[in-house]
Amino acid sequence: MHPQAKQFLSESQRRSFAEGKAEGKAEGKAEGKAEGRAEAVIAILAARELYPQSTERDQILAERDQDQLDRLLGRAMTCASVAELLATR
């Protein structure tokens, strides 16, 4: 928001704007963390010479649930195959 525009807003409008801005930042931060975790799963698999097919890769990269990503990270270190990793979801 342009700094001069704030003068035309009521206090409640300014508060609402600030809350929306903070909410957007939090959502963006969570999205970034999820992307990083998903990419880490792919990297761990690659380090173990396990290479997901494009559909499997897309499935991993599309995951946004933090708990599920944490489980995938843990299992990526011990699974025998990418199929096994995704089958135990």
MDAnalysis code that builds the backbone (N, CA, C; Angstrom):
import MDAnalysis as mda
import numpy as np

u = mda.Universe.empty(267, n_residues=89, atom_resindex=np.repeat(np.arange(89), 3), trajectory=True)
u.add_TopologyAttr("name", ["N", "CA", "C"] * 89)
u.add_TopologyAttr("resid", np.arange(1, 90))
u.add_TopologyAttr("resname", ["MET", "HIS", "PRO", "GLN", "ALA", "LYS", "GLN", "PHE", "LEU", "SER", "GLU", "SER", "GLN", "ARG", "ARG", "SER", "PHE", "ALA", "GLU", "GLY", "LYS", "ALA", "GLU", "GLY", "LYS", "ALA", "GLU", "GLY", "LYS", "ALA", "GLU", "GLY", "LYS", "ALA", "GLU", "GLY", "ARG", "ALA", "GLU", "ALA", "VAL", "ILE", "ALA", "ILE", "LEU", "ALA", "ALA", "ARG", "GLU", "LEU", "TYR", "PRO", "GLN", "SER", "THR", "GLU", "ARG", "ASP", "GLN", "ILE", "LEU", "ALA", "GLU", "ARG", "ASP", "GLN", "ASP", "GLN", "LEU", "ASP", "ARG", "LEU", "LEU", "GLY", "ARG", "ALA", "MET", "THR", "CYS", "ALA", "SER", "VAL", "ALA", "GLU", "LEU", "LEU", "ALA", "THR", "ARG"])
u.atoms.positions = np.array([
    [0.844, -1.162, 0.000],
    [0.000, 0.000, 0.000],
    [0.896, 1.234, 0.000],
    [0.517, 2.176, -0.791],
    [1.259, 3.428, -0.866],
    [1.165, 4.149, 0.477],
    [2.288, 4.656, 0.994],
    [2.290, 5.295, 2.320],
    [1.258, 6.416, 2.458],
    [1.024, 7.199, 1.414],
    [0.060, 8.294, 1.505],
    [-1.377, 7.799, 1.544],
    [-1.623, 6.594, 1.049],
    [-2.987, 6.058, 1.044],
    [-3.462, 5.746, 2.450],
    [-2.537, 5.465, 3.350],
    [-2.910, 5.118, 4.720],
    [-3.679, 6.228, 5.412],
    [-3.424, 7.454, 5.049],
    [-4.100, 8.576, 5.705],
    [-5.602, 8.579, 5.441],
    [-6.048, 7.907, 4.408],
    [-7.462, 7.879, 4.061],
    [-8.196, 6.676, 4.657],
    [-7.476, 5.821, 5.367],
    [-8.082, 4.628, 5.955],
    [-8.378, 4.832, 7.424],
    [-9.437, 4.192, 7.877],
    [-9.740, 4.223, 9.309],
    [-8.755, 3.311, 10.035],
    [-8.721, 3.408, 11.339],
    [-7.821, 2.565, 12.134],
    [-8.135, 1.086, 11.914],
    [-9.408, 0.745, 11.886],
    [-9.775, -0.666, 11.696],
    [-9.379, -1.151, 10.300],
    [-9.458, -0.290, 9.291],
    [-9.030, -0.669, 7.943],
    [-7.510, -0.883, 7.898],
    [-6.770, -0.008, 8.589],
    [-5.318, -0.165, 8.641],
    [-4.944, -1.456, 9.354],
    [-5.654, -1.750, 10.452],
    [-5.395, -2.981, 11.196],
    [-5.697, -4.193, 10.324],
    [-6.818, -4.132, 9.627],
    [-7.221, -5.236, 8.764],
    [-6.191, -5.449, 7.649],
    [-5.708, -4.371, 7.082],
    [-4.679, -4.455, 6.039],
    [-3.412, -5.092, 6.597],
    [-2.998, -4.657, 7.770],
    [-1.785, -5.191, 8.398],
    [-1.929, -6.680, 8.702],
    [-3.116, -7.069, 9.177],
    [-3.355, -8.488, 9.470],
    [-3.302, -9.317, 8.195],
    [-3.896, -8.802, 7.125],
    [-3.870, -9.510, 5.845],
    [-2.453, -9.652, 5.314],
    [-1.678, -8.606, 5.473],
    [-0.282, -8.637, 5.034],
    [0.508, -9.675, 5.832],
    [0.315, -9.702, 7.144],
    [1.011, -10.680, 7.995],
    [0.583, -12.100, 7.648],
    [-0.702, -12.270, 7.387],
    [-1.222, -13.598, 7.023],
    [-0.597, -14.067, 5.702],
    [-0.492, -13.166, 4.756],
    [0.117, -13.504, 3.466],
    [1.578, -13.882, 3.620],
    [2.291, -13.175, 4.482],
    [3.699, -13.506, 4.722],
    [3.828, -14.889, 5.335],
    [2.964, -15.193, 6.303],
    [3.016, -16.497, 6.966],
    [2.726, -17.620, 5.970],
    [1.730, -17.404, 5.107],
    [1.402, -18.418, 4.108],
    [2.564, -18.619, 3.137],
    [3.189, -17.532, 2.733],
    [4.331, -17.619, 1.824],
    [5.504, -18.342, 2.463],
    [5.710, -18.086, 3.739],
    [6.800, -18.740, 4.459],
    [6.544, -20.248, 4.562],
    [5.314, -20.625, 4.885],
    [4.961, -22.050, 4.983],
    [5.108, -22.731, 3.625],
    [4.698, -22.041, 2.572],
    [4.822, -22.596, 1.220],
    [6.294, -22.823, 0.877],
    [7.143, -21.872, 1.240],
    [8.576, -22.004, 0.979],
    [9.195, -23.161, 1.746],
    [8.770, -23.331, 2.994],
    [9.278, -24.454, 3.794],
    [8.867, -25.785, 3.177],
    [7.612, -25.856, 2.735],
    [7.123, -27.093, 2.124],
    [7.901, -27.411, 0.854],
    [8.138, -26.397, 0.033],
    [8.906, -26.616, -1.194],
    [10.313, -27.111, -0.865],
    [10.926, -26.517, 0.150],
    [12.271, -26.934, 0.553],
    [12.314, -28.366, 1.039],
    [11.311, -28.752, 1.818],
    [11.263, -30.138, 2.313],
    [11.063, -31.119, 1.168],
    [10.167, -30.769, 0.245],
    [9.914, -31.656, -0.897],
    [11.175, -31.811, -1.746],
    [11.887, -30.723, -1.956],
    [13.129, -30.791, -2.716],
    [14.190, -31.597, -1.966],
    [14.172, -31.528, -0.639],
    [15.108, -32.328, 0.155],
    [14.820, -33.818, -0.003],
    [13.555, -34.188, -0.076],
    [13.194, -35.595, -0.299],
    [13.797, -36.063, -1.622],
    [13.636, -35.261, -2.670],
    [14.185, -35.596, -3.988],
    [15.712, -35.721, -3.912],
    [16.351, -34.803, -3.204],
    [17.819, -34.823, -3.086],
    [18.305, -36.061, -2.337],
    [17.616, -36.429, -1.281],
    [17.998, -37.625, -0.518],
    [17.871, -38.862, -1.401],
    [16.763, -38.942, -2.126],
    [16.569, -40.083, -3.027],
    [17.690, -40.134, -4.068],
    [18.026, -38.985, -4.639],
    [19.079, -38.942, -5.658],
    [20.428, -39.356, -5.076],
    [20.708, -38.920, -3.855],
    [21.970, -39.297, -3.209],
    [22.047, -40.809, -3.006],
    [20.883, -41.426, -2.858],
    [20.825, -42.876, -2.682],
    [20.646, -43.599, -4.019],
    [20.748, -42.830, -5.115],
    [20.583, -43.338, -6.469],
    [19.202, -43.939, -6.708],
    [18.202, -43.316, -6.103],
    [16.798, -43.653, -6.336],
    [16.186, -42.460, -7.059],
    [15.783, -42.654, -8.292],
    [15.310, -41.554, -9.115],
    [13.821, -41.702, -9.407],
    [13.011, -40.777, -8.917],
    [11.566, -40.864, -9.151],
    [11.226, -40.606, -10.617],
    [10.180, -41.287, -11.077],
    [9.641, -41.002, -12.401],
    [8.990, -39.620, -12.323],
    [8.710, -39.029, -13.448],
    [8.188, -37.660, -13.446],
    [6.888, -37.531, -12.648],
    [6.019, -38.530, -12.719],
    [4.765, -38.453, -11.958],
    [5.022, -38.566, -10.454],
    [5.989, -39.405, -10.083],
    [6.350, -39.535, -8.667],
    [6.993, -38.248, -8.162],
    [7.853, -37.688, -8.982],
    [8.511, -36.425, -8.634],
    [7.468, -35.320, -8.447],
    [6.524, -35.244, -9.380],
    [5.452, -34.243, -9.281],
    [4.639, -34.439, -8.009],
    [4.373, -35.690, -7.668],
    [3.605, -36.004, -6.455],
    [4.351, -35.527, -5.210],
    [5.636, -35.768, -5.158],
    [6.446, -35.338, -4.004],
    [6.484, -33.814, -3.937],
    [6.752, -33.169, -5.062],
    [6.871, -31.715, -5.080],
    [5.543, -30.996, -4.842],
    [4.424, -31.678, -5.087],
    [3.113, -31.063, -4.863],
    [2.655, -31.156, -3.407],
    [3.297, -32.004, -2.624],
    [2.898, -32.188, -1.213],
    [3.136, -30.894, -0.437],
    [2.165, -30.475, 0.345],
    [2.288, -29.253, 1.139],
    [2.053, -29.482, 2.627],
    [1.628, -30.671, 3.002],
    [1.399, -30.976, 4.410],
    [2.753, -31.180, 5.101],
    [3.054, -30.341, 6.078],
    [4.359, -30.377, 6.745],
    [4.627, -31.719, 7.426],
    [3.627, -32.261, 8.088],
    [3.808, -33.553, 8.763],
    [4.096, -34.666, 7.762],
    [3.358, -34.656, 6.660],
    [3.576, -35.681, 5.626],
    [4.970, -35.524, 5.024],
    [5.403, -34.303, 4.793],
    [6.735, -34.073, 4.249],
    [7.814, -34.544, 5.221],
    [7.601, -34.331, 6.503],
    [8.563, -34.824, 7.500],
    [8.643, -36.351, 7.468],
    [7.490, -37.015, 7.316],
    [7.491, -38.482, 7.217],
    [8.218, -38.936, 5.949],
    [7.954, -38.239, 4.839],
    [8.640, -38.586, 3.589],
    [10.149, -38.403, 3.723],
    [10.559, -37.339, 4.387],
    [11.993, -37.112, 4.594],
    [12.633, -38.262, 5.359],
    [11.987, -38.676, 6.424],
    [12.517, -39.778, 7.220],
    [12.569, -41.075, 6.441],
    [11.505, -41.372, 5.711],
    [11.459, -42.622, 4.953],
    [12.361, -42.598, 3.725],
    [12.635, -41.401, 3.189],
    [13.505, -41.296, 2.009],
    [14.900, -41.827, 2.314],
    [15.271, -41.799, 3.572],
    [16.611, -42.265, 3.957],
    [16.712, -43.780, 4.032],
    [15.580, -44.468, 4.140],
    [15.630, -45.918, 4.344],
    [14.826, -46.740, 3.344],
    [13.995, -46.120, 2.530],
    [13.135, -46.886, 1.619],
    [13.971, -47.614, 0.563],
    [13.441, -48.708, 0.082],
    [14.133, -49.500, -0.935],
    [13.872, -48.956, -2.342],
    [12.776, -48.203, -2.493],
    [12.429, -47.642, -3.800],
    [11.531, -46.424, -3.599],
    [11.404, -45.653, -4.665],
    [10.514, -44.495, -4.619],
    [9.062, -44.978, -4.484],
    [8.735, -46.064, -5.153],
    [7.389, -46.622, -5.037],
    [7.071, -46.975, -3.596],
    [8.034, -47.563, -2.890],
    [7.842, -47.906, -1.487],
    [7.632, -46.638, -0.659],
    [8.420, -45.619, -0.928],
    [8.291, -44.344, -0.222],
    [6.876, -43.795, -0.343],
    [6.344, -43.805, -1.550],
    [5.019, -43.224, -1.791],
    [3.876, -44.157, -1.416],
    [4.137, -45.454, -1.353],
    [3.087, -46.415, -1.018],
    [2.698, -46.332, 0.446],
    [3.590, -45.879, 1.274],
    [3.325, -45.856, 2.729],
    [2.806, -44.517, 3.186],
    [2.222, -43.762, 2.292],
    [1.682, -42.450, 2.629],
    [0.469, -42.663, 3.425],
])
